[in-house]
Amino acid sequence: MTCTAFIATSLDGFIARKNGGIDWLAAVEMEGEDYGYAAFMATVDVLVMGRGTFEKVVDFPEWPYGETPVAVLTHRPLTVPDRLRNKVSVLALEPAAVIEHFRQLGAAHLYVDGGKTIQSFLASGHLDRLVISQIPVLLGEGIPLFGPLPADRRLLHLETKIFASGLVQSTYEIAKQVS
Protein backbone atom coordinates (compact mmCIF):
# COMPACT_ATOMS: atom_id res chain seq x y z
CA MET A 1 0.00 0.00 0.00
CA THR A 2 1.25 3.46 -0.91
CA CYS A 3 -0.17 6.55 0.79
CA THR A 4 0.40 9.88 -0.97
CA ALA A 5 -0.50 13.44 -0.05
CA PHE A 6 -1.04 15.68 -3.11
CA ILE A 7 -1.69 19.19 -1.84
CA ALA A 8 -1.19 22.88 -2.52
CA THR A 9 0.27 25.34 -0.04
CA SER A 10 0.96 29.03 -0.06
CA LEU A 11 4.66 29.86 -0.33
CA ASP A 12 4.66 30.35 3.45
CA GLY A 13 3.26 26.84 4.05
CA PHE A 14 -0.46 27.33 4.65
CA ILE A 15 -3.18 25.12 3.15
CA ALA A 16 -6.01 27.51 4.01
CA ARG A 17 -6.77 30.82 5.64
CA LYS A 18 -7.50 30.79 9.38
CA ASN A 19 -11.22 30.64 8.55
CA GLY A 20 -10.63 27.67 6.21
CA GLY A 21 -10.89 29.78 3.06
CA ILE A 22 -9.08 28.56 -0.05
CA ASP A 23 -9.92 31.47 -2.35
CA TRP A 24 -6.19 32.23 -2.66
CA LEU A 25 -5.72 29.10 -4.78
CA ALA A 26 -7.05 31.21 -7.66
CA ALA A 27 -3.77 33.18 -7.51
CA VAL A 28 -2.43 30.71 -10.09
CA GLU A 29 -3.80 30.91 -13.60
CA MET A 30 -4.74 27.38 -14.64
CA GLU A 31 -4.87 28.08 -18.42
CA GLY A 32 -5.63 24.43 -19.13
CA GLU A 33 -2.87 23.13 -16.81
CA ASP A 34 -3.86 20.64 -14.12
CA TYR A 35 -0.32 20.35 -12.66
CA GLY A 36 -0.31 16.56 -12.95
CA TYR A 37 -3.52 16.06 -11.00
CA ALA A 38 -5.36 13.93 -13.58
CA ALA A 39 -2.35 11.64 -14.05
CA PHE A 40 -2.01 11.33 -10.28
CA MET A 41 -5.72 10.58 -9.80
CA ALA A 42 -5.50 7.84 -12.44
CA THR A 43 -3.20 5.95 -10.02
CA VAL A 44 -5.43 6.38 -6.94
CA ASP A 45 -7.70 3.62 -5.67
CA VAL A 46 -9.26 5.54 -2.76
CA LEU A 47 -9.13 9.15 -1.57
CA VAL A 48 -8.99 9.43 2.23
CA MET A 49 -9.86 12.86 3.62
CA GLY A 50 -10.75 14.45 6.90
CA ARG A 51 -14.11 15.83 7.86
CA GLY A 52 -13.01 19.46 7.44
CA THR A 53 -11.92 18.88 3.86
CA PHE A 54 -15.13 17.02 3.08
CA GLU A 55 -17.23 19.83 4.52
CA LYS A 56 -15.31 22.28 2.29
CA VAL A 57 -15.71 20.32 -0.98
CA VAL A 58 -19.17 18.80 -0.52
CA ASP A 59 -20.83 22.03 -1.59
CA PHE A 60 -18.67 22.63 -4.67
CA PRO A 61 -20.88 22.99 -7.77
CA GLU A 62 -19.30 19.80 -9.16
CA TRP A 63 -17.91 16.85 -7.17
CA PRO A 64 -14.16 17.20 -7.84
CA TYR A 65 -13.19 13.52 -7.52
CA GLY A 66 -15.19 11.89 -10.30
CA GLU A 67 -15.82 8.22 -9.63
CA THR A 68 -12.86 7.75 -7.26
CA PRO A 69 -14.16 6.32 -3.98
CA VAL A 70 -13.80 8.78 -1.07
CA ALA A 71 -13.51 7.83 2.59
CA VAL A 72 -14.09 10.57 5.16
CA LEU A 73 -12.36 10.06 8.50
CA THR A 74 -14.34 11.35 11.46
CA HIS A 75 -15.39 10.22 14.90
CA ARG A 76 -18.53 12.38 14.84
CA PRO A 77 -21.76 11.63 12.96
CA LEU A 78 -21.65 12.87 9.37
CA THR A 79 -24.48 13.07 6.88
CA VAL A 80 -23.48 12.31 3.31
CA PRO A 81 -25.78 13.88 0.69
CA ASP A 82 -27.84 11.41 -1.34
CA ARG A 83 -26.01 12.38 -4.58
CA LEU A 84 -22.74 11.10 -3.04
CA ARG A 85 -23.91 7.98 -1.19
CA ASN A 86 -22.35 5.61 -3.76
CA LYS A 87 -19.06 7.56 -3.78
CA VAL A 88 -18.43 8.48 -0.14
CA SER A 89 -18.04 6.30 2.94
CA VAL A 90 -17.43 7.41 6.52
CA LEU A 91 -14.84 5.73 8.73
CA ALA A 92 -13.83 6.26 12.36
CA LEU A 93 -10.40 4.65 12.08
CA GLU A 94 -6.78 5.56 12.75
CA PRO A 95 -4.27 5.53 9.83
CA ALA A 96 -3.01 1.96 10.31
CA ALA A 97 -6.58 0.63 10.44
CA VAL A 98 -7.58 2.71 7.39
CA ILE A 99 -4.69 1.20 5.42
CA GLU A 100 -5.57 -2.33 6.51
CA HIS A 101 -9.26 -1.79 5.73
CA PHE A 102 -8.54 -0.72 2.16
CA ARG A 103 -5.77 -3.29 1.67
CA GLN A 104 -8.34 -6.00 2.42
CA LEU A 105 -10.58 -4.44 -0.24
CA GLY A 106 -7.76 -4.68 -2.81
CA ALA A 107 -6.59 -1.05 -2.84
CA ALA A 108 -2.93 -0.33 -3.49
CA HIS A 109 -2.78 3.50 -3.54
CA LEU A 110 -4.46 5.88 -1.10
CA TYR A 111 -4.59 9.62 -1.74
CA VAL A 112 -4.48 11.28 1.69
CA ASP A 113 -6.00 14.77 1.76
CA GLY A 114 -6.73 17.42 4.36
CA GLY A 115 -4.42 19.04 6.87
CA LYS A 116 -5.24 17.02 9.99
CA THR A 117 -5.48 13.78 8.05
CA ILE A 118 -2.12 14.32 6.36
CA GLN A 119 -0.61 15.25 9.73
CA SER A 120 -1.97 12.08 11.38
CA PHE A 121 -0.71 9.80 8.60
CA LEU A 122 2.69 11.53 8.69
CA ALA A 123 2.99 11.47 12.51
CA SER A 124 2.07 7.78 12.64
CA GLY A 125 4.59 6.87 9.94
CA HIS A 126 1.95 5.90 7.37
CA LEU A 127 2.53 8.53 4.71
CA ASP A 128 4.88 7.38 1.94
CA ARG A 129 4.98 10.29 -0.48
CA LEU A 130 4.36 14.04 -0.52
CA VAL A 131 3.54 16.05 -3.63
CA ILE A 132 3.47 19.71 -2.58
CA SER A 133 2.48 22.42 -5.03
CA GLN A 134 3.61 25.81 -3.75
CA ILE A 135 1.38 28.62 -4.99
CA PRO A 136 3.22 31.93 -5.41
CA VAL A 137 1.24 33.82 -2.77
CA LEU A 138 2.02 34.72 0.85
CA LEU A 139 -0.86 34.52 3.33
CA GLY A 140 1.02 35.53 6.47
CA GLU A 141 -1.18 33.31 8.62
CA GLY A 142 -3.53 30.41 8.21
CA ILE A 143 -3.80 26.66 8.69
CA PRO A 144 -0.35 25.08 8.27
CA LEU A 145 0.23 21.88 6.33
CA PHE A 146 2.56 20.46 8.94
CA GLY A 147 2.19 20.03 12.69
CA PRO A 148 4.04 18.36 15.55
CA LEU A 149 5.79 15.07 14.86
CA PRO A 150 6.98 12.43 17.35
CA ALA A 151 10.34 12.30 15.53
CA ASP A 152 12.08 13.84 12.55
CA ARG A 153 10.97 12.53 9.17
CA ARG A 154 13.68 12.43 6.53
CA LEU A 155 12.52 13.21 3.01
CA LEU A 156 14.09 12.01 -0.21
CA HIS A 157 13.62 14.57 -2.98
CA LEU A 158 12.38 12.84 -6.14
CA GLU A 159 11.66 15.77 -8.45
CA THR A 160 10.68 19.41 -8.72
CA LYS A 161 8.71 20.91 -11.58
CA ILE A 162 8.45 24.63 -12.24
CA PHE A 163 5.41 25.85 -14.16
CA ALA A 164 5.00 29.05 -16.19
CA SER A 165 2.35 30.20 -13.70
CA GLY A 166 4.97 30.33 -10.95
CA LEU A 167 3.70 27.19 -9.23
CA VAL A 168 6.55 24.97 -7.98
CA GLN A 169 5.70 21.31 -7.39
CA SER A 170 8.06 19.09 -5.42
CA THR A 171 7.71 15.37 -4.85
CA TYR A 172 9.31 13.62 -1.87
CA GLU A 173 9.48 10.07 -0.62
CA ILE A 174 9.21 9.85 3.17
CA ALA A 175 11.75 7.69 4.95
CA LYS A 176 10.20 5.38 7.54
CA GLN A 177 12.92 6.01 10.14
CA VAL A 178 15.46 8.73 10.71
CA SER A 179 19.03 7.51 11.01
KOLFILUM-24024 format. One line per field, with one value per atom (N, C-alpha, C, O): residue number from 1; residue in one letter; x, y, z. Coordinates in steps of 0.001 Angstrom, whole numbers, plus 500000, padded with zeros to 6 digits. Layout:
REM KOLFILUM-24024
n = (NUM:...) $
res = (a:...) $
px = (X:...) $
py = (Y:...) $
pz = (Z:...) $
END
This chain:
REM KOLFILUM-24024
n = (1:1:1:1:2:2:2:2:3:3:3:3:4:4:4:4:5:5:5:5:6:6:6:6:7:7:7:7:8:8:8:8:9:9:9:9:10:10:10:10:11:11:11:11:12:12:12:12:13:13:13:13:14:14:14:14:15:15:15:15:16:16:16:16:17:17:17:17:18:18:18:18:19:19:19:19:20:20:20:20:21:21:21:21:22:22:22:22:23:23:23:23:24:24:24:24:25:25:25:25:26:26:26:26:27:27:27:27:28:28:28:28:29:29:29:29:30:30:30:30:31:31:31:31:32:32:32:32:33:33:33:33:34:34:34:34:35:35:35:35:36:36:36:36:37:37:37:37:38:38:38:38:39:39:39:39:40:40:40:40:41:41:41:41:42:42:42:42:43:43:43:43:44:44:44:44:45:45:45:45:46:46:46:46:47:47:47:47:48:48:48:48:49:49:49:49:50:50:50:50:51:51:51:51:52:52:52:52:53:53:53:53:54:54:54:54:55:55:55:55:56:56:56:56:57:57:57:57:58:58:58:58:59:59:59:59:60:60:60:60:61:61:61:61:62:62:62:62:63:63:63:63:64:64:64:64:65:65:65:65:66:66:66:66:67:67:67:67:68:68:68:68:69:69:69:69:70:70:70:70:71:71:71:71:72:72:72:72:73:73:73:73:74:74:74:74:75:75:75:75:76:76:76:76:77:77:77:77:78:78:78:78:79:79:79:79:80:80:80:80:81:81:81:81:82:82:82:82:83:83:83:83:84:84:84:84:85:85:85:85:86:86:86:86:87:87:87:87:88:88:88:88:89:89:89:89:90:90:90:90:91:91:91:91:92:92:92:92:93:93:93:93:94:94:94:94:95:95:95:95:96:96:96:96:97:97:97:97:98:98:98:98:99:99:99:99:100:100:100:100:101:101:101:101:102:102:102:102:103:103:103:103:104:104:104:104:105:105:105:105:106:106:106:106:107:107:107:107:108:108:108:108:109:109:109:109:110:110:110:110:111:111:111:111:112:112:112:112:113:113:113:113:114:114:114:114:115:115:115:115:116:116:116:116:117:117:117:117:118:118:118:118:119:119:119:119:120:120:120:120:121:121:121:121:122:122:122:122:123:123:123:123:124:124:124:124:125:125:125:125:126:126:126:126:127:127:127:127:128:128:128:128:129:129:129:129:130:130:130:130:131:131:131:131:132:132:132:132:133:133:133:133:134:134:134:134:135:135:135:135:136:136:136:136:137:137:137:137:138:138:138:138:139:139:139:139:140:140:140:140:141:141:141:141:142:142:142:142:143:143:143:143:144:144:144:144:145:145:145:145:146:146:146:146:147:147:147:147:148:148:148:148:149:149:149:149:150:150:150:150:151:151:151:151:152:152:152:152:153:153:153:153:154:154:154:154:155:155:155:155:156:156:156:156:157:157:157:157:158:158:158:158:159:159:159:159:160:160:160:160:161:161:161:161:162:162:162:162:163:163:163:163:164:164:164:164:165:165:165:165:166:166:166:166:167:167:167:167:168:168:168:168:169:169:169:169:170:170:170:170:171:171:171:171:172:172:172:172:173:173:173:173:174:174:174:174:175:175:175:175:176:176:176:176:177:177:177:177:178:178:178:178:179:179:179:179) $
res = (m:m:m:m:t:t:t:t:c:c:c:c:t:t:t:t:a:a:a:a:f:f:f:f:i:i:i:i:a:a:a:a:t:t:t:t:s:s:s:s:l:l:l:l:d:d:d:d:g:g:g:g:f:f:f:f:i:i:i:i:a:a:a:a:r:r:r:r:k:k:k:k:n:n:n:n:g:g:g:g:g:g:g:g:i:i:i:i:d:d:d:d:w:w:w:w:l:l:l:l:a:a:a:a:a:a:a:a:v:v:v:v:e:e:e:e:m:m:m:m:e:e:e:e:g:g:g:g:e:e:e:e:d:d:d:d:y:y:y:y:g:g:g:g:y:y:y:y:a:a:a:a:a:a:a:a:f:f:f:f:m:m:m:m:a:a:a:a:t:t:t:t:v:v:v:v:d:d:d:d:v:v:v:v:l:l:l:l:v:v:v:v:m:m:m:m:g:g:g:g:r:r:r:r:g:g:g:g:t:t:t:t:f:f:f:f:e:e:e:e:k:k:k:k:v:v:v:v:v:v:v:v:d:d:d:d:f:f:f:f:p:p:p:p:e:e:e:e:w:w:w:w:p:p:p:p:y:y:y:y:g:g:g:g:e:e:e:e:t:t:t:t:p:p:p:p:v:v:v:v:a:a:a:a:v:v:v:v:l:l:l:l:t:t:t:t:h:h:h:h:r:r:r:r:p:p:p:p:l:l:l:l:t:t:t:t:v:v:v:v:p:p:p:p:d:d:d:d:r:r:r:r:l:l:l:l:r:r:r:r:n:n:n:n:k:k:k:k:v:v:v:v:s:s:s:s:v:v:v:v:l:l:l:l:a:a:a:a:l:l:l:l:e:e:e:e:p:p:p:p:a:a:a:a:a:a:a:a:v:v:v:v:i:i:i:i:e:e:e:e:h:h:h:h:f:f:f:f:r:r:r:r:q:q:q:q:l:l:l:l:g:g:g:g:a:a:a:a:a:a:a:a:h:h:h:h:l:l:l:l:y:y:y:y:v:v:v:v:d:d:d:d:g:g:g:g:g:g:g:g:k:k:k:k:t:t:t:t:i:i:i:i:q:q:q:q:s:s:s:s:f:f:f:f:l:l:l:l:a:a:a:a:s:s:s:s:g:g:g:g:h:h:h:h:l:l:l:l:d:d:d:d:r:r:r:r:l:l:l:l:v:v:v:v:i:i:i:i:s:s:s:s:q:q:q:q:i:i:i:i:p:p:p:p:v:v:v:v:l:l:l:l:l:l:l:l:g:g:g:g:e:e:e:e:g:g:g:g:i:i:i:i:p:p:p:p:l:l:l:l:f:f:f:f:g:g:g:g:p:p:p:p:l:l:l:l:p:p:p:p:a:a:a:a:d:d:d:d:r:r:r:r:r:r:r:r:l:l:l:l:l:l:l:l:h:h:h:h:l:l:l:l:e:e:e:e:t:t:t:t:k:k:k:k:i:i:i:i:f:f:f:f:a:a:a:a:s:s:s:s:g:g:g:g:l:l:l:l:v:v:v:v:q:q:q:q:s:s:s:s:t:t:t:t:y:y:y:y:e:e:e:e:i:i:i:i:a:a:a:a:k:k:k:k:q:q:q:q:v:v:v:v:s:s:s:s) $
px = (500844:500000:500884:501834:500565:501248:500247:499124:500668:499834:500525:501657:499835:500399:499529:498303:500180:499496:499827:500995:498816:498959:498214:496983:498959:498309:499014:500208:498260:498809:498983:498180:500050:500266:500619:501052:500423:500964:502479:502981:503200:504656:505113:506178:504306:504662:504059:504009:503599:503264:501859:501618:500916:499545:498673:498837:497732:496822:495479:494676:495241:493987:494171:495106:493261:493235:492789:492329:492922:492504:491042:490677:490201:488778:488481:487319:489537:489373:489259:489167:489264:489113:490263:491429:489911:490917:490837:491314:490225:490076:491415:491481:492473:493811:494377:495327:493818:494282:494110:494804:493193:492946:494087:494066:495088:496233:497034:497797:496865:497571:496610:495538:497000:496197:496338:497448:495228:495262:495567:496392:494916:495132:495275:496186:494364:494369:495345:495383:496134:497128:496515:495914:496658:496138:497267:497016:498503:499676:499855:500308:499501:499688:498589:498697:497540:496478:495747:495523:495379:494644:495492:494989:496759:497650:497793:497800:497907:497987:496703:496761:495546:494276:494059:493371:494629:494504:495190:494914:496082:496804:496155:496559:495162:494568:493407:492537:493409:492296:491229:490034:491663:490736:491326:492524:490472:490867:490395:489210:491320:491008:491159:492237:490082:490138:489516:488772:489840:489252:487907:487526:487213:485889:485913:485039:486906:486986:487105:486464:487919:488077:486776:486356:486141:484867:483839:483138:483750:482768:483065:482157:484320:484689:484277:483747:484510:484289:482879:482469:482140:480825:479874:478969:480063:479167:479707:479108:480839:481334:480261:479539:480140:479124:479244:478240:480467:480696:481598:482579:481272:482086:483458:483534:484544:485843:486590:487668:486058:486815:486269:486699:485336:484809:484253:483477:484668:484179:485124:484860:486212:487141:486428:485847:486462:485838:486518:487739:485712:486203:485796:484641:486760:486486:486752:487835:485776:485915:486184:485419:487291:487641:487069:487378:486236:485658:485143:484744:485163:484610:483253:482651:482778:481468:480508:480941:479219:478242:478375:478597:478238:478353:477288:477159:476535:475524:476129:476648:476054:476521:475310:474330:475367:474219:473894:474782:472618:472158:472950:473258:473288:473995:475390:475992:475913:477265:477290:478366:476142:476094:476855:477386:476927:477651:479133:479897:479549:480938:481678:482906:480947:481566:481179:480006:482201:481963:482542:483378:482106:482570:483207:482619:484416:485156:485648:486049:485620:486167:487361:487331:488421:489598:490870:490915:491895:493223:493958:493546:495049:495732:496059:495786:496626:496988:495751:495794:494654:493415:492795:492209:492919:492425:493166:492552:494482:495305:494924:494753:494790:494434:493036:492817:492109:490739:490755:490138:491465:491463:492379:492153:493398:494233:493384:493502:492538:491659:490646:490142:490347:489423:490147:489526:491463:492237:492868:493432:492792:493405:494919:495440:495614:497071:497597:498738:496764:497219:496135:495050:496448:495541:496040:497223:495144:495406:494920:493729:495836:495525:495404:496341:494249:494004:493434:492735:493746:493272:494358:495067:494485:495583:495721:496789:494671:494759:494967:495669:494368:494517:495946:496549:496483:497879:498792:499697:498563:499393:499330:500353:498144:498026:498721:499364:498601:499293:500810:501553:501262:502691:503228:504262:502544:502995:503044:503908:502114:502069:502984:503065:503670:504591:503915:504480:502697:501945:501802:501030:502540:502530:503820:504903:503719:504878:505436:506637:504565:504984:504228:503047:504937:504355:504537:505643:503465:503535:502974:501772:503861:503466:503604:504683:502492:502484:502451:501454:503539:503608:503062:503560:502022:501381:502125:502396:502457:503224:502373:502082:501987:501241:501640:501852:501740:502024:500752:500143:500350:499144:499457:498623:500638:501015:500521:501196:499362:498817:497752:497216:497467:496467:496619:497190:496108:496195:497431:497489:498419:499648:499453:498606:500250:500226:500785:500222:501887:502565:502300:502038:502372:502194:503254:504251:503052:504035:504232:503295:505454:505792:506494:507200:506314:506981:508492:509248:508923:510343:510540:509588:511769:512076:511683:511767:511258:510974:511903:511836:512745:513676:512943:512204:513154:512517:513564:514646:513238:514091:513455:512355:514144:513620:513629:514667:512488:512381:512399:513067:511657:511659:511005:510230:511332:510683:510384:511232:509140:508709:508357:507732:508762:508446:507545:507875:506396:505414:505431:505825:505007:505001:504182:504450:503200:502348:503076:502586:504241:504975:504799:505486:503888:503705:504939:505461:505401:506546:506060:505559:506211:505700:506861:507622:506987:508063:507470:506452:508127:507710:508803:509984:508392:509311:508835:507634:509765:509483:509816:510801:509014:509213:509884:509369:511038:511753:510965:510369:510954:510197:510867:510179:512208:512916:514060:514672:514337:515456:516697:516673:517786:519025:519821:520886) $
py = (498818:500000:501238:501337:502169:503459:504539:504567:505429:506549:507842:508106:508648:509876:511059:510997:512154:513440:514264:514396:514815:515680:516953:516974:518018:519187:520473:520481:521547:522876:523642:523519:524437:525344:526718:526865:527718:529034:528918:527938:529898:529855:529817:529281:530387:530349:529157:529163:528129:526836:526627:525684:527486:527326:526654:526882:525813:525124:525831:525549:526749:527509:528733:528820:529661:530816:530333:529200:531175:530791:530360:529479:530973:530635:529450:529116:528816:527671:528047:527166:529330:529784:529356:529373:528975:528560:529393:528980:530578:531470:531848:532131:531853:532228:531249:531585:530063:529105:529656:529236:530588:531209:532142:532693:532329:533184:532622:533349:531344:530711:530548:529958:531072:530909:529474:529010:528778:527383:527270:526448:528078:528080:526674:526401:525785:524429:523482:522302:523961:523128:522547:523277:521246:520641:520237:519633:520567:520350:518881:518576:517986:516555:515881:514700:516611:516060:514893:513869:515023:513934:512670:511572:512815:511644:511006:509781:511835:511327:510582:509459:511197:510577:509248:508369:509096:507839:506685:505522:506991:505955:505663:504723:506446:506381:505401:505411:504548:503616:504221:504038:504942:505541:506858:506952:507873:509148:509154:508956:509381:509430:510876:511458:511455:512855:513010:512151:514121:514447:515128:515547:515227:515831:517283:517700:518056:519465:519642:520521:518815:518881:518489:519136:517432:517018:518142:518435:518765:519833:521031:521792:521202:522279:521926:522780:520682:520318:519808:519794:519395:518797:519769:519345:521048:522033:522653:523587:522144:522627:522352:521361:523206:522987:521604:521003:521116:519796:518997:519528:517724:516853:516702:516199:517127:517198:515873:515861:514774:513518:512463:511310:512837:511891:510651:510730:509504:508221:507602:506502:508279:507746:507634:508613:506461:506324:507252:507409:507862:508781:508244:507878:508202:507828:509048:509631:509428:510565:510029:509222:510491:510060:511044:512236:510528:511348:510437:509298:510961:510216:510781:510322:511781:512376:511986:511721:511949:511626:512593:513789:512067:512874:512421:511231:513373:513074:513280:514352:512252:512310:512565:511823:513607:513883:512684:511919:512532:511413:511289:510175:512414:512382:511770:511419:511638:511098:509763:509237:509217:507983:506815:505988:506715:505611:505918:505058:507147:507557:507787:507710:508067:508481:507534:507217:507087:506302:507079:507964:506751:507411:506361:505314:506656:505726:506436:507598:505750:506265:505390:504649:505494:504646:505481:506586:504944:505561:505124:504161:505826:505534:504063:503564:503367:501957:501123:500256:501383:500632:501010:500161:502284:502709:501945:501416:501893:501197:499724:499178:499089:497667:497440:496480:498309:498212:498212:497356:499177:499278:498251:497877:497796:496707:495447:494736:495178:494003:494115:493105:495348:495561:495613:495854:495385:495318:496621:496674:497664:498948:498880:498182:499616:499671:501090:501278:502106:503496:504372:504520:504957:505881:507305:507588:508187:509618:510187:510126:510737:511277:512790:513451:513346:514769:515397:514749:516665:517423:517559:516599:518741:519040:518077:517494:517894:517024:515570:514829:515167:513778:513530:512515:514446:514322:514298:513468:515202:515247:513941:513480:513333:512082:510926:510101:510855:509804:510002:509032:511237:511529:511221:510564:511685:511471:509990:509560:509212:507778:506948:505730:507596:506866:506149:505210:506580:505896:506683:506299:507782:508527:508213:508332:507811:507378:508461:508501:509323:510294:511605:511624:512694:514038:514686:514698:515227:516054:517409:517554:518392:519707:520722:520914:521364:522420:523755:524099:524502:525808:526864:527051:527550:528615:529914:530187:530712:531929:533041:534053:532825:533816:533637:532516:534749:534716:535093:536124:534253:534519:535181:535900:534941:535534:534759:534711:534159:533313:532410:532684:531340:530408:529057:528938:528044:526662:526035:525913:525636:525081:523644:522908:523267:521880:520950:519887:521347:520458:520842:522003:519839:520032:519261:518837:519076:518364:516927:516278:516447:515066:514409:515088:513111:512430:512292:512088:512403:512299:512948:513129:513288:513842:512850:511639:513360:512527:512991:514138:512114:512433:512280:511318:513234:513212:513025:513610:512210:512009:512762:512424:513777:514570:513723:513177:513612:512842:513735:513429:514848:515769:517082:517159:518106:519409:519889:519850:520349:520906:522372:522729:523208:524628:524936:524625:525555:525851:527337:528169:527660:529047:529956:531155:529415:530200:530637:531495:530052:530325:529243:529254:528303:527188:526300:526008:525873:524974:523715:523780:522576:521307:520374:520008:519991:519086:517781:517764:516701:515368:514769:514810:514213:513622:512235:511988:511347:510068:510253:510912:509684:509849:508605:507494:508803:507689:507216:508032:505932:505380:505673:505858:505719:506006:506949:506918:507793:508734:508060:507485:508147:507514:508470:508111) $
pz = (500000:500000:500000:500777:499131:499092:499471:498967:500366:500791:500384:500789:499580:499028:499379:499281:499795:499946:498710:498347:498067:496886:497259:497272:497564:498157:497760:497460:497764:497477:498781:499706:498835:499960:499414:498272:500263:499943:500071:500622:499573:499670:501123:501427:502027:503445:504188:505418:503460:504050:504563:505316:504176:504649:503591:502393:504064:503150:503061:502171:503987:504005:504892:505688:504731:505638:507017:507158:508021:509377:509414:510193:508579:508549:507625:507395:507096:506209:504739:503884:504432:503057:502149:502545:500931:499945:498675:497618:498787:497645:497014:495817:497809:497345:496318:495610:496227:495219:493808:492882:493648:492340:491937:490837:492812:492488:491316:490680:491030:489914:488750:488888:487620:486403:485913:485655:485785:485360:483857:483457:483036:481584:481013:480232:481411:480873:481546:481198:482497:483190:484452:485240:484652:485881:486829:487871:486474:487338:487730:488833:486827:487045:487842:488171:488152:489000:488337:488983:487088:486416:486341:486580:486016:485951:487326:487450:488353:489719:490085:490588:489837:490196:489472:489991:488301:487559:488280:487985:489225:489980:491328:492014:491716:493056:493093:492223:494123:494335:495243:495012:496274:497238:497727:497995:497841:498426:499871:500141:500803:502232:502675:502554:503188:503616:504994:505467:505615:506901:506738:505645:507831:507856:507385:506626:507828:507443:505949:505371:505315:503862:503175:502216:503667:503081:503180:502210:504343:504517:503609:503277:503209:502291:500860:500149:500425:499020:498718:497557:499730:499481:498796:498077:499007:498410:497128:496595:496622:495335:494285:494396:493267:492227:491567:491186:491438:490845:491774:492295:491985:492830:492163:491043:492825:492159:491987:491393:492480:492481:491531:491576:490677:489699:490368:491320:489849:490367:491397:491882:491737:492736:494081:494551:494706:496022:497031:497021:497898:498926:500289:500507:501205:502591:503464:503410:504256:505163:506559:507087:507152:508502:509518:509492:510405:511463:512566:512323:513771:514905:515321:516292:514579:514843:513723:512602:514013:512959:511783:511971:510584:509374:508389:508099:507883:506882:505497:505184:504687:503307:502416:502481:501580:500692:499806:499430:499479:498658:497358:496935:496712:495424:495534:494519:496767:496959:497692:497977:497995:498806:498192:498934:496881:496236:496063:495626:496405:496217:497522:497559:498594:499859:500985:501178:501731:502944:504126:503943:505307:506525:507422:507692:507880:508731:509983:509923:511104:512363:512729:513711:511910:512083:512113:511573:512747:512753:511476:510829:511108:509832:509576:508485:510536:510309:509985:509112:510686:510440:509098:508426:508702:507387:506296:505370:506413:505424:505353:504263:506492:506509:505930:505193:506258:505728:504199:503565:503614:502156:501495:500344:502198:501674:501513:500516:502491:502422:501292:500802:500875:499760:498414:497379:498432:497194:496740:495647:497537:497159:497312:498182:496452:496513:496692:497113:496370:496455:497065:496504:498235:498897:498704:498891:498332:498265:499592:499897:500376:501691:501560:501110:501953:501760:503023:503801:503204:504356:505400:505699:505948:506871:508032:508218:508819:509992:509595:510283:508503:508048:507578:507926:506795:506363:507578:507657:508528:509732:510511:511018:510618:511384:510673:511322:509349:508602:508693:508839:508608:508690:510083:510213:511124:512505:512867:513631:512315:512638:511747:511905:510814:509936:508791:508232:508426:507370:506079:505200:505955:504706:503973:504546:502708:501938:501014:500745:500540:499521:499699:500047:499452:499480:498128:497587:497574:496374:496808:497033:496920:497415:496291:495731:495978:494969:495696:496331:495602:496249:495300:494190:495770:495010:495327:496496:494329:494587:495209:494573:496460:497228:498697:499160:499415:500853:501597:501313:502556:503330:504671:505221:505188:506466:507673:508701:507556:508620:508006:506932:508713:508210:508864:509948:508203:508685:508034:506811:508844:508273:507783:508290:506794:506326:507388:507647:507999:508942:510380:510693:511260:512689:513445:512861:514737:515555:515079:514613:515205:514862:516049:516795:516236:517349:517118:518067:515873:515526:514162:513403:513868:512554:511470:511669:510335:509166:508051:507609:507615:506533:505208:505002:504319:503008:501929:501987:500951:499792:498630:498193:498135:497023:495753:495380:495094:493862:492628:491640:492692:491554:491936:492889:491174:491278:489877:488986:489704:488424:488645:489644:487708:487765:486579:485434:486868:485838:485488:486305:484283:483805:484712:484780:485402:486298:487564:488298:487822:489047:490089:491110:489853:490773:490718:489643:491897:492015:492726:493848:492067:492608:492899:492003:494170:494585:495092:495783:494735:495153:496026:495682:497161:498126:498524:498631:498739:499385:500850:501182:501727:503171:503722:503592:504337:504952:506168:506872:506419:507538:508871:509875:508902:510138:509855:508787:510843:510707:511274:512362:510509:511011:511861:512363) $
END
